[in-house]
Amino acid sequence: MSLRKRANYLRKVLPGGTLRALSAPVRGHVHLLIAVADHFEPAISPEGGAKRVPRPEQERRLDLWVSEYPKVVDKWRDHDERPFVHTYFYPAEQYDEGLLDTLAEHCHSGWGETEIHLHHGYPEPDTAENTRRILTDFRDRLAFRHGCLAVDGDRKQPRYCFVHGNFALANSRDGVNCGVDSEMSVLAETGCYADFTLPTGTWHSAQTSKINSLYECALPLDQAVPHRRGIDLAAGRAPGIFPLMLQGPLLPDLARSARSRSPVLETGAITQPNPMSLHRLALWKRARVRVAGRPDWLFIKLHCHSMEPRQRDAVLGDRFRKFLEELVSGADARKETLHFVTAREMANIALAACDGKVGNPGDYRDYRFKRFRDVLAPAGKMDSVPAVVKG
């Protein structure tokens, strides 16, 4: 990346991020709502780009995950006796019915939930019409074939959470990896109620200057990057503009920056070079992502690529196990009440906070958006759902 682009990125994130990094540590008892947005791509290749591994390798990776993950996390439970879960944002353009059957069964057994991920706009910019078609088809496939996603009240249209591939939400990367200025409007029309894309990877041009926040878009949804401005969620004021923007932490790691003599940023990414740790936990808390008026409910949205073989130890290996043990066993001493939540549950708890709810946030996991399979899912698959989603 050029020096100009790096400077532009730092201009957006350093002022607000540094204020959080220099703020006093969180004191007193807090509820930590921890969600992992897993950019879940069984076909991902270590070589990067659009290259995909063969179908048998995808199946092997997924079978290994659903077999091993419960064994790793089952021992360590949160305050509500829930395990550490992932939200599996599966890419719509890579739909595979057999793989989704396996993943859905894993989720229905209590190890997470499946939501929508999308890579598009490459090599040519996408269109709003095509984006709407892909999202609608995949949404209905996940709900009616696999019993995933959510519903709002007695409405039958499936509702979903979203992560944009390559972070280029609403054409925020100047036409690359998207091309749809009105994408946020398309998301709203097709039932998206919460976006979990941000923050981007370090130095990414799609990063906004609005950071460490839970908010509504303040600009028209049919224009490019409407999430670059926002109205923070607040207790006593129900939001009216969806999808909500639920961000993860973004702030300088001052200790590591001092050692490296250059900015080291905490973005909530779980990676092999930077696995989860109590040091990072302190930074996630210091980011203070919350609903205004509820300072004791802290929202910690992390993200990973668990199907990338090079990330295995960070999401399934010894370093992850050590962190999980330290996280749970030391929570009382750190004055923390832990809640391991899915993306849907995090959005519900944020909405409960906006409505002035108090007490145990874990009581509001199903506050508004209920799991589709618990409300409307039929006993069998729907033959009327199209068999193929084309990107």
Buried (B, 14 or more C-beta within 10 A) or exposed (E): EEEEEEEBBBEBBBEBBBEBBEEEEBEEEBBBBBBBBBBBBBBBBEEEEEEBBEEEBBBEBBEBBBEEBBEBBEEBBBBBEBBBBBBBBBBBBBBBEEBBEBBBEBBBEEBBBBBBBBBBBBEEBBBBEBBBBBBBBBBBBBBBBBBBBBBBEEEEBBBBBBBBBBBBBBBBBEBBBBBBBBBBBBBBBBBBBBBBBBBBBBBBBBBBBBBBBBBBBBBEBBBBBBBBBBBBBBBEBEBEBBBBBBBBBBBBBBEBBEEEEEBBBBBBBBBBEBBBBEEBBBBBBBBBBBBBBBEBBBBBBBBBBBBBBEBBEBBBBEBBBBBBEBBBEEBEEBEBBBBBBBBBBBBBBBBBBBBEBEEEBBBBBBBBBBBBBEBBBEEEBEEEBEEEBEB
